[in-house]
Amino acid sequence: MKKIVIVLLFCLVFLTGCSYVELNDMVIVSTLGVDYDNGLYTVSAQVIDYSTATKEGENIVDSSILYVGYGNSIISAVRDMYNAYPKNLHMGHLELLVVGNGVLKEHFKDIFDYLIRSPEATNDPLVVLNTNGSALEILNLEGKKGKSYNGKAIVDNIEENQKHEGSVSKKNLEEVLSLILQKGIDPVIPTVEYKENVDKFSNTLLTGFAVFTDNVIKNLDEKASVAYNIVNANFIDIPIITKYNDKDVTILFLRPSSEVNLSIEDSITVNIDITGIGHISEIYEQVDLIDDKVIKELNDSYEATIKDYINCLIEFCRVNNADILGLKNKIYKFNNKFYEKYKDKNIYEVANFKINVDMDLFRHGTTYKGTIGENDAKD
């Protein structure tokens, strides 16, 4: 972030002729939140406060100040901030857009219209939704005890979760808008939630995905969210908990590869092919991992669990008539005649799904006999 700011200041001085006084009157917005309630927009902006930032090694740890404005449109709410705060907002390096539940119900596309048209803002921040609350409660850190994060930390959490948990993945504004404008595919967007317990300790949590379809937002459950990333191979390694002898076994899913193909003859057949490798991470059972029979049984259970995840995603799409996999989009590109036939149908009710999961479970880096299980057996 420090390098970005230096480059930005260089460009502003030498390419636009801004004076030191003009730069000194400007603040850099890292995160923008948009809410809507009773005809009024609330726009909240986390701005980077370098006067209170701390240094750790070679890195600057950002400190944030929150600006808030109100208006009957997004731009009027942004302008309202200038009445209360002395500095101009620079949104050219906006990293995160948080959208509150009130906007989702009625005015989601207004945000895209403002940010795409506005010369003040970039059009590629990551997007997250708070489907159960407001953007302001996510961004307002004042007086909170516990794990509440500024926008930069939320971005970092999304990136790490995508790599190693698989329940969310990065979606920027331009990508979401592109999906909304395409035929036959419903955009999936990560969700965030603010929770507070009885002792007023707070926690800002990434909660999975929500799908935006026909101006309705539906939240995916944890299995369906992970399945979405499996089908799109959007991770590095994620833990999959399966069963062996009725006990939990945790296997890391590595080197994912996926393919979704669709064929249309008398009916629609969707083939979902998933491949990868598995690394046994935790096993609470005394088992002989040298035994090929045991490995095959574990691998079969591992593959069945992944199929179950994908079936959960397909069932979600069927129940909510949400085309998360973009099957109608594939039909549209394949043959417009078939698209006209199926465009108003729930494609997940009429299609036949064939899921093939081919995993390679390997023993490298694991204990030949489950250490935890073996110790338990001795007690």
C-alpha positions in Angstrom: 0.0 0.0 0.0 2.9 2.4 0.8 4.3 1.9 -2.7 0.9 2.5 -4.3 0.5 5.8 -2.4 4.0 7.0 -3.5 3.2 6.2 -7.1 -0.2 7.9 -6.8 1.3 11.0 -5.4 4.0 11.1 -8.1 1.3 10.9 -10.8 -0.9 13.5 -9.2 2.0 16.0 -8.9 3.7 15.4 -12.3 0.8 14.4 -14.5 -2.0 16.6 -13.2 0.0 19.6 -11.8 -1.5 19.3 -8.3 0.2 21.4 -5.7 1.3 20.3 -2.3 -1.6 22.1 -0.8 -4.1 20.1 -3.0 -2.5 16.8 -2.1 -2.5 17.7 1.5 -6.3 18.2 1.3 -6.9 14.7 -0.1 -7.5 11.4 1.6 -7.3 7.9 0.0 -10.4 5.8 0.4 -9.5 2.1 0.8 -13.0 0.8 1.5 -16.5 2.0 0.6 -19.8 0.9 2.2 -23.3 1.5 0.7 -26.6 1.1 2.6 -30.2 2.1 1.8 -33.1 2.5 4.1 -36.4 4.4 3.9 -35.4 6.3 0.7 -32.0 7.3 2.1 -28.5 6.2 1.1 -25.8 5.9 3.7 -22.3 5.8 2.2 -19.4 5.0 4.6 -15.7 5.4 3.6 -12.7 4.0 5.4 -9.8 6.4 4.7 -6.2 5.6 5.4 -4.8 7.7 8.2 -1.1 7.8 7.8 -0.6 10.1 10.8 -1.5 7.2 13.1 -0.2 4.3 11.1 2.5 2.2 12.6 5.5 0.6 11.1 6.3 -3.1 11.4 9.6 -3.9 9.7 9.5 -2.6 6.1 5.6 -2.5 6.0 3.2 0.2 7.0 0.3 -1.0 9.1 -2.7 1.0 8.0 -4.9 2.9 10.5 -8.4 3.9 9.3 -10.8 6.8 9.9 -14.4 6.4 9.0 -16.3 9.1 7.0 -20.1 8.8 6.7 -22.5 10.7 4.4 -26.3 10.6 3.7 -28.4 11.5 0.7 -31.2 10.4 -1.6 -28.7 9.2 -4.2 -25.2 7.6 -3.8 -23.4 10.7 -5.3 -25.3 13.0 -3.0 -24.3 10.9 0.0 -20.7 11.1 -1.1 -20.9 14.8 -1.5 -22.5 15.0 2.0 -19.3 13.8 3.5 -17.6 17.1 2.3 -20.0 19.0 4.6 -18.6 17.2 7.7 -15.0 16.3 6.8 -12.4 18.8 5.5 -10.6 16.6 2.9 -11.5 15.4 -0.6 -12.0 11.7 -1.1 -9.8 9.9 -3.6 -11.3 6.6 -4.7 -8.9 5.7 -7.4 -7.4 2.9 -5.3 -10.5 1.6 -3.8 -9.8 -2.0 -2.6 -13.2 -3.1 -1.2 -16.9 -2.4 -1.7 -19.2 -3.6 1.1 -22.9 -3.7 0.2 -25.6 -3.7 2.9 -28.8 -5.7 2.9 -31.1 -2.7 2.2 -29.3 -2.0 -1.1 -29.6 -5.6 -2.1 -33.3 -5.6 -1.8 -33.9 -2.6 -4.1 -31.0 -0.7 -5.5 -28.0 -3.1 -6.0 -27.5 -2.0 -9.6 -27.4 1.7 -8.6 -23.9 1.0 -7.1 -22.6 -0.3 -10.4 -24.0 2.7 -12.2 -22.3 5.1 -9.8 -18.9 3.5 -9.7 -18.7 2.7 -13.4 -19.7 6.3 -14.4 -17.8 8.1 -11.6 -14.4 9.6 -12.5 -13.7 9.6 -8.8 -13.7 5.8 -8.4 -12.0 2.7 -9.8 -14.2 -0.1 -11.1 -12.2 -3.1 -9.8 -12.6 -3.2 -6.0 -13.5 -6.6 -4.4 -17.2 -6.9 -3.6 -18.7 -8.4 -0.4 -22.3 -8.5 0.8 -23.7 -8.2 4.3 -27.0 -10.0 3.6 -28.0 -9.8 7.3 -27.1 -6.3 8.2 -25.5 -3.0 7.0 -22.2 -2.1 5.4 -21.8 0.6 8.1 -21.7 -2.0 10.9 -18.9 -3.8 9.1 -16.8 -0.7 8.6 -17.4 1.2 11.8 -14.6 -0.1 14.1 -15.1 2.5 16.9 -15.6 1.1 20.3 -15.7 -2.5 19.2 -14.0 -5.2 21.3 -12.8 -8.3 19.6 -12.0 -9.2 16.0 -13.3 -6.4 13.8 -11.2 -5.6 10.7 -10.7 -2.7 8.4 -11.3 -3.2 4.7 -7.7 -4.1 3.9 -7.7 -6.9 6.5 -11.0 -8.2 5.0 -9.4 -8.3 1.6 -6.5 -10.2 3.0 -8.9 -12.6 4.8 -10.7 -13.3 1.5 -7.5 -14.0 -0.3 -6.3 -16.4 2.4 -9.7 -18.1 2.8 -9.8 -18.7 -1.0 -6.4 -20.4 -0.9 -6.8 -22.6 2.2 -10.5 -22.8 3.3 -12.4 -22.5 0.1 -15.7 -21.1 1.5 -15.2 -17.7 -0.3 -13.3 -16.4 -3.3 -12.4 -13.0 -4.8 -15.0 -11.2 -6.9 -14.3 -7.7 -8.2 -16.9 -5.2 -9.3 -16.2 -5.5 -13.0 -16.5 -9.3 -12.8 -19.8 -9.1 -10.9 -21.2 -6.6 -13.4 -20.1 -8.7 -16.3 -21.9 -11.7 -14.9 -25.1 -9.7 -14.3 -25.1 -8.6 -17.9 -24.6 -12.0 -19.4 -27.4 -14.3 -20.3 -27.9 -17.6 -18.5 -25.6 -17.1 -15.4 -26.2 -15.8 -11.9 -23.3 -14.0 -10.1 -22.0 -15.5 -6.9 -20.6 -12.9 -4.4 -18.8 -13.5 -1.0 -20.6 -12.5 2.1 -19.5 -11.0 5.4 -21.3 -10.6 8.7 -20.8 -8.7 11.9 -21.7 -10.5 15.2 -21.7 -9.3 18.8 -22.1 -11.5 21.8 -23.7 -10.6 25.2 -20.4 -9.3 26.4 -20.2 -6.9 23.4 -17.3 -8.7 21.9 -17.5 -8.5 18.2 -16.4 -10.6 15.3 -16.4 -9.8 11.6 -16.8 -13.1 9.7 -16.6 -14.3 6.1 -19.7 -16.4 5.9 -19.6 -17.9 2.4 -21.4 -16.9 -0.8 -24.7 -15.4 -1.9 -26.2 -15.7 -5.4 -27.9 -12.7 -7.0 -30.8 -13.9 -9.2 -33.8 -11.9 -10.4 -33.2 -9.2 -7.9 -33.3 -11.7 -5.1 -30.3 -12.6 -2.9 -30.0 -16.2 -1.6 -27.2 -17.4 0.8 -25.4 -20.6 0.0 -24.7 -22.9 3.0 -21.1 -23.9 3.8 -21.1 -27.1 1.7 -22.5 -25.4 -1.3 -20.0 -22.5 -0.9 -17.0 -24.9 -0.8 -18.5 -26.9 -3.7 -18.7 -23.7 -5.8 -14.9 -23.3 -5.3 -14.3 -27.0 -6.0 -16.2 -26.8 -9.3 -14.2 -23.7 -10.3 -10.9 -25.0 -8.8 -10.5 -21.7 -6.9 -8.1 -22.8 -4.2 -4.6 -24.1 -3.4 -5.5 -26.6 -0.6 -8.7 -27.0 1.4 -9.5 -29.5 4.2 -12.2 -32.0 3.4 -13.6 -34.0 6.4 -14.8 -37.5 5.5 -15.5 -40.6 7.5 -13.6 -43.8 8.0 -15.0 -46.5 10.4 -17.5 -43.8 11.6 -14.8 -41.4 12.7 -13.6 -38.1 11.1 -10.7 -38.1 8.8 -9.4 -34.7 7.5 -7.8 -34.8 4.0 -6.3 -31.8 2.3 -7.6 -31.4 -1.3 -4.6 -30.3 -3.4 -3.9 -29.6 -7.1 -7.6 -29.2 -8.1 -8.8 -29.5 -11.7 -12.4 -29.3 -12.8 -14.4 -29.3 -16.0 -18.1 -28.8 -16.6 -19.4 -30.0 -20.0 -22.9 -30.0 -21.3 -24.5 -32.1 -24.1 -27.9 -31.7 -25.6 -29.7 -34.5 -27.5 -33.1 -35.6 -26.5 -32.3 -34.3 -23.0 -29.6 -32.2 -21.3 -26.7 -34.0 -19.7 -24.2 -32.2 -17.5 -20.9 -33.9 -16.8 -18.9 -32.5 -13.9 -15.3 -33.9 -13.7 -13.2 -33.2 -10.6 -9.6 -34.4 -10.2 -6.9 -33.8 -7.6 -4.8 -35.3 -4.9 -5.4 -35.8 -1.2 -3.0 -35.6 1.7 -4.2 -37.3 4.9 -3.9 -34.5 7.5 -5.7 -35.9 10.6 -7.0 -39.4 11.3 -8.4 -40.3 14.7 -8.3 -44.0 14.2 -5.6 -46.7 14.5 -5.3 -47.7 10.8 -2.5 -49.1 8.7 -1.8 -46.6 6.0 0.6 -49.0 4.3 -2.3 -51.3 3.5 -3.5 -50.6 -0.1 -7.0 -51.8 0.9 -7.2 -49.2 3.6 -6.0 -46.4 1.3 -8.6 -47.4 -1.3 -11.4 -47.3 1.3 -10.2 -43.9 2.5 -10.0 -42.7 -1.1 -13.5 -44.0 -1.9 -14.9 -42.2 1.1 -13.0 -39.0 0.2 -14.4 -39.0 -3.4 -17.9 -39.7 -2.1 -17.7 -36.7 0.3 -16.6 -34.4 -2.6 -19.6 -35.7 -4.7 -21.9 -34.9 -1.7 -20.6 -31.3 -1.6 -21.3 -30.9 -5.3 -24.7 -32.5 -5.0 -25.5 -29.9 -2.3 -24.6 -27.1 -4.7 -26.8 -28.6 -7.5 -29.7 -29.0 -5.0 -29.3 -25.4 -3.9 -29.5 -24.3 -7.6 -32.6 -26.5 -8.2 -34.5 -25.3 -5.1 -33.7 -21.6 -5.8 -33.7 -21.7 -9.6 -30.3 -20.2 -9.5 -27.9 -20.9 -12.4 -24.7 -20.6 -10.5 -22.8 -22.9 -12.9 -23.9 -20.9 -16.0 -25.5 -23.9 -17.7 -28.0 -21.7 -19.7 -25.0 -19.5 -20.7 -23.3 -22.6 -22.1 -26.6 -23.5 -24.0 -26.8 -19.9 -25.3 -23.3 -20.1 -26.7 -23.9 -23.6 -28.1 -27.2 -23.0 -29.9 -29.6 -20.1 -29.5 -32.5 -22.3 -30.6 -32.0 -24.5 -27.6 -31.6 -21.5 -25.3 -35.0 -20.2 -26.3 -36.5 -23.6 -25.4 -34.9 -23.7 -21.9 -34.4 -20.0 -20.9 -37.6 -19.9 -18.7 -37.1 -23.4 -17.3 -35.3 -24.5 -14.1 -32.4 -26.1 -15.8 -31.4 -28.0 -12.7 -34.7 -29.8 -12.7 -34.6 -30.9 -16.3 -30.9 -31.8 -16.7 -29.2 -35.1 -15.8 -26.1 -34.6 -13.8 -23.1 -37.0 -13.9 -20.4 -36.3 -11.3 -17.1 -38.0 -11.7 -14.5 -37.5 -9.0 -11.1 -39.0 -9.5 -8.7 -38.4 -6.6 -5.3 -39.7 -5.8 -4.8 -40.2 -2.1 -1.1 -40.3 -1.3 0.8 -41.2 1.8 3.7 -38.8 1.6 4.0 -36.7 4.8 1.5 -38.8 6.8 2.0 -41.2 9.6 1.7 -44.8 8.5 -0.5 -45.5 11.5 -2.8 -42.9 12.8 -0.7 -41.4 15.7 -3.7 -39.9 17.6 -5.7 -43.1 17.1 -2.8 -45.3 18.2 -2.3 -43.2 21.4 -6.0 -43.4 22.2 -5.9 -47.2 21.7 -3.3 -47.5 24.4 -5.2 -45.6 27.1 
